[in-house]
Amino acid sequence: MQFFIDSADVGEIKKAMGMGLCDGVTTNPSLVAKTGRKFGEVLKEITALVPGPVSAEVTAVDHEGMMKEGRALARVADNVVVKVPLVVEGLRAVRDLTADGIRTNVTLCFTPVQALLAAKAGATYVSPFVGRLDDISEDGMAMVAQIIEVYRAYDFSTKVLVASVRHPLHVLEAARLGADVATVPFGVIDQLVKHPLTDSGLKKFLADWEKVPKEK
């Protein structure tokens, strides 16, 4: 399973790359707004830094506007993936962008049937939002399992990109289900590494090492 970092913070992205846990990046308007920087400036820096796919989202809600923005985003760098919301106009745009040879990531997916429509439209990635479903007492990972089942049954090429990841268990379940990608905030990446027994074990090893006679 690939790890994308869900961030527009260049510092976080560099840290994830240093850990070998950044196969790509996903951004959205909310993440870019947190940086306080201009969107184009941030996107150019990230695409130059990360060799893998970098998802950048359109903000238009009509087909014509999505096409215009999507083509402009794709011109920024070869590794840009145009992120499009899962609405009727978005599916139309995905089909047309795909026909133009532009990779797409269909975002805000909340049902397996929506994911089926994204695959039929030719999406490169579909992003089921597991955390937001969990927030309303639905099972986000069950949705992912159903999407993977449908895609395998019909041999769709669309990749399942598990999004809205809130904790390490989401990552574990995504990997167990065979999801193609999990896009993870840096805070969750940090949690993946840590375990209290690892910390206490290392502390004991180092303490015992201090007791070992040192060569003169």
GUTOR-645755 format. One line per field, with one value per residue (C-alpha): z, x, y; residue number from 0; chain. Coordinates in steps of 0.001 Angstrom, whole numbers. Each point is the difference from the previous one (the first is absolute). Layout:
N
up = Z / ...
east = X / ...
north = Y / ...
num = NUM / ...
cadena = A / ...
END
This chain:
216
up = 0 / -869 / 2527 / -1097 / 2461 / 327 / 396 / -1659 / 2586 / -1746 / 3302 / 821 / -3496 / 283 / 3342 / -1484 / -2966 / 2386 / 1652 / -3356 / 506 / -2803 / -3282 / -872 / 1411 / 212 / 568 / 208 / 391 / 3795 / 294 / -2281 / 1975 / 3182 / -1557 / -573 / -3362 / -3584 / -1478 / -3187 / 1972 / 2348 / -2834 / -1999 / 3046 / 901 / -3548 / -300 / 3324 / -351 / -2985 / 522 / -669 / 1500 / 148 / -466 / 227 / -2263 / 1701 / -2826 / 281 / -3661 / -2819 / -2009 / 3044 / 1111 / -3448 / -123 / 3491 / -518 / -3190 / 1649 / 2993 / -2263 / -1714 / 3295 / 63 / -1475 / 3394 / 696 / 455 / -329 / 2953 / -858 / 2316 / -426 / -1458 / -3402 / -1523 / 1548 / -1629 / -3361 / 538 / 1009 / -3229 / -2096 / 1922 / -306 / -3745 / -35 / 1705 / 3346 / 3168 / 2473 / 3646 / 751 / 3526 / 2598 / -655 / 2653 / -1584 / -2064 / -2729 / -264 / -344 / -2756 / -1897 / 415 / -1467 / -2882 / -709 / -261 / 3237 / 782 / 3751 / 2144 / 3527 / 2485 / 3141 / 2869 / 2946 / -953 / -226 / 3403 / 1345 / -814 / 1436 / -3321 / -710 / -2327 / -439 / -876 / -2906 / -1113 / 141 / -2215 / -2505 / -287 / -436 / -2850 / -1720 / 105 / -1352 / -3107 / -255 / 151 / -256 / 2367 / 3158 / 3461 / 1961 / 3614 / 1239 / 3139 / 2000 / 3701 / 1798 / -472 / -31 / -3190 / -1560 / 1214 / -1360 / -3331 / -326 / 1027 / -2561 / -2758 / -674 / -2521 / 1995 / 3406 / 163 / 3540 / 1962 / 1404 / 3562 / -772 / -1744 / 3231 / 1980 / -2267 / 1159 / 3714 / 2562 / 3769 / 50 / -2727 / 2049 / 3280 / -1695 / -1573 / 3341 / 1700 / -2724 / 299 / 3789 / -141 / -2575 / 2474 / 2368 / -2565 / 689 / -2676 / -1737 / 807
east = 0 / 1244 / 114 / -997 / 254 / -3138 / 1549 / 960 / 2731 / 3346 / 1785 / -2259 / 414 / 3796 / -133 / -2228 / 2348 / 2923 / -1830 / -659 / -3735 / -897 / -866 / -2174 / -1971 / -3647 / -1034 / -3331 / -1113 / -234 / 3583 / 1350 / -1872 / 1798 / 3377 / -946 / 1782 / -1180 / -1299 / 2083 / 3171 / -663 / -877 / 3130 / 2210 / -1644 / 54 / 3691 / 753 / -2059 / 568 / -3304 / -3596 / -1146 / -3767 / -1188 / -3707 / -2202 / -2311 / -2499 / -3294 / -1022 / 1347 / 1515 / 1687 / 1376 / 1431 / 1679 / 1490 / 938 / 1929 / 1777 / 990 / 1281 / 2304 / 1750 / 1939 / -130 / -722 / -3159 / -3186 / -3157 / -2320 / -3701 / -3051 / -2369 / -2953 / -1689 / 2018 / 3130 / -567 / -462 / 3268 / 1805 / -1046 / 1169 / 3249 / 792 / -604 / 2561 / 2554 / -259 / -1 / -2831 / -832 / -3727 / -433 / -2787 / -1120 / -2326 / -1629 / 1138 / -2465 / 1614 / 3355 / -1449 / -1054 / 3487 / 1569 / -2473 / 966 / 3647 / 1410 / 3626 / -719 / -3129 / 193 / -2472 / -106 / 24 / 386 / -2934 / -2249 / 1219 / -916 / -3678 / 33 / 427 / 2813 / 2461 / 2239 / -2990 / -602 / 3621 / -366 / -3084 / 1723 / 2961 / -2376 / -1836 / 3170 / 1537 / -3193 / 142 / 3761 / -225 / 3339 / -1069 / 2128 / -1568 / 1554 / -1183 / -486 / -1147 / 2289 / -199 / 2130 / 2347 / -2872 / -1310 / 3419 / 131 / -3453 / 783 / 3097 / -1860 / -2731 / 2535 / -658 / 2396 / 773 / -625 / 392 / 995 / 484 / 3500 / -1320 / -1284 / 3267 / 1758 / -2388 / 720 / 3607 / -604 / -728 / 638 / 1714 / 2392 / 868 / 410 / 1955 / 2442 / 403 / 855 / 2465 / 1826 / 47 / 1432 / 2569 / 1314 / 777 / 2145 / 3749 / 1457 / 3267 / 2824
north = 0 / 3473 / 2815 / 3489 / 2869 / 2090 / 3422 / 3266 / 668 / -340 / -599 / -2959 / -1396 / 134 / -1853 / -2716 / -357 / -382 / -2909 / -1649 / 455 / 2379 / -1678 / 2975 / 2938 / 988 / 3594 / 1794 / 3620 / -324 / -1297 / 2728 / 2680 / -1124 / 858 / 3643 / -179 / 377 / -3248 / 119 / 651 / -2926 / -2389 / 804 / -576 / -3313 / -1383 / 865 / -1680 / -3197 / -2329 / -1830 / 1089 / 3305 / 516 / 3585 / 775 / 2070 / 2492 / 480 / -1869 / 121 / -2170 / 2834 / 1509 / -3378 / -652 / 3401 / -360 / -3644 / 705 / 2921 / -2146 / -2764 / 2486 / 842 / -3296 / -3497 / -1561 / 2015 / -2026 / 2098 / -457 / 231 / -269 / -2920 / 1901 / -303 / 2831 / -1494 / -3381 / 1715 / 1856 / -3199 / -1700 / 2943 / 578 / -3704 / 220 / 2831 / -2273 / 1813 / -2123 / 573 / -641 / -66 / 1309 / 113 / -3569 / -1419 / -3069 / -2995 / 994 / 3443 / -1758 / -2174 / 3131 / 1485 / -3136 / -3 / 3621 / -1046 / 1439 / -788 / 25 / 60 / 1404 / -1550 / 2166 / -2493 / 2375 / 2170 / -3061 / -1172 / 3458 / -624 / -3544 / -1798 / -2482 / 1693 / -3024 / -2205 / 2366 / -434 / -3796 / 170 / 2312 / -2366 / -2965 / 1758 / 1175 / -3475 / -1588 / 2172 / 515 / 3801 / 1793 / 2817 / -92 / 136 / 2866 / -145 / 3566 / 1823 / -2299 / 836 / -2599 / -2995 / -2523 / 1587 / -570 / -3608 / -802 / 1665 / -2182 / -3183 / 674 / 532 / 3688 / 1485 / 3143 / 1567 / 3754 / 865 / 3241 / 387 / -309 / -3503 / -945 / 955 / -2216 / -2981 / -80 / 290 / -2699 / 249 / -3416 / 1128 / 3090 / -1891 / -2790 / 2455 / 1779 / -3305 / -1024 / 3318 / -192 / -3525 / 1114 / 2542 / -2901 / -1793 / 491 / 2236 / -729 / 2393
num = 0 / 1 / 2 / 3 / 4 / 5 / 6 / 7 / 8 / 9 / 10 / 11 / 12 / 13 / 14 / 15 / 16 / 17 / 18 / 19 / 20 / 21 / 22 / 23 / 24 / 25 / 26 / 27 / 28 / 29 / 30 / 31 / 32 / 33 / 34 / 35 / 36 / 37 / 38 / 39 / 40 / 41 / 42 / 43 / 44 / 45 / 46 / 47 / 48 / 49 / 50 / 51 / 52 / 53 / 54 / 55 / 56 / 57 / 58 / 59 / 60 / 61 / 62 / 63 / 64 / 65 / 66 / 67 / 68 / 69 / 70 / 71 / 72 / 73 / 74 / 75 / 76 / 77 / 78 / 79 / 80 / 81 / 82 / 83 / 84 / 85 / 86 / 87 / 88 / 89 / 90 / 91 / 92 / 93 / 94 / 95 / 96 / 97 / 98 / 99 / 100 / 101 / 102 / 103 / 104 / 105 / 106 / 107 / 108 / 109 / 110 / 111 / 112 / 113 / 114 / 115 / 116 / 117 / 118 / 119 / 120 / 121 / 122 / 123 / 124 / 125 / 126 / 127 / 128 / 129 / 130 / 131 / 132 / 133 / 134 / 135 / 136 / 137 / 138 / 139 / 140 / 141 / 142 / 143 / 144 / 145 / 146 / 147 / 148 / 149 / 150 / 151 / 152 / 153 / 154 / 155 / 156 / 157 / 158 / 159 / 160 / 161 / 162 / 163 / 164 / 165 / 166 / 167 / 168 / 169 / 170 / 171 / 172 / 173 / 174 / 175 / 176 / 177 / 178 / 179 / 180 / 181 / 182 / 183 / 184 / 185 / 186 / 187 / 188 / 189 / 190 / 191 / 192 / 193 / 194 / 195 / 196 / 197 / 198 / 199 / 200 / 201 / 202 / 203 / 204 / 205 / 206 / 207 / 208 / 209 / 210 / 211 / 212 / 213 / 214 / 215
cadena = A / A / A / A / A / A / A / A / A / A / A / A / A / A / A / A / A / A / A / A / A / A / A / A / A / A / A / A / A / A / A / A / A / A / A / A / A / A / A / A / A / A / A / A / A / A / A / A / A / A / A / A / A / A / A / A / A / A / A / A / A / A / A / A / A / A / A / A / A / A / A / A / A / A / A / A / A / A / A / A / A / A / A / A / A / A / A / A / A / A / A / A / A / A / A / A / A / A / A / A / A / A / A / A / A / A / A / A / A / A / A / A / A / A / A / A / A / A / A / A / A / A / A / A / A / A / A / A / A / A / A / A / A / A / A / A / A / A / A / A / A / A / A / A / A / A / A / A / A / A / A / A / A / A / A / A / A / A / A / A / A / A / A / A / A / A / A / A / A / A / A / A / A / A / A / A / A / A / A / A / A / A / A / A / A / A / A / A / A / A / A / A / A / A / A / A / A / A / A / A / A / A / A / A / A / A / A / A / A / A / A / A / A / A / A / A
END
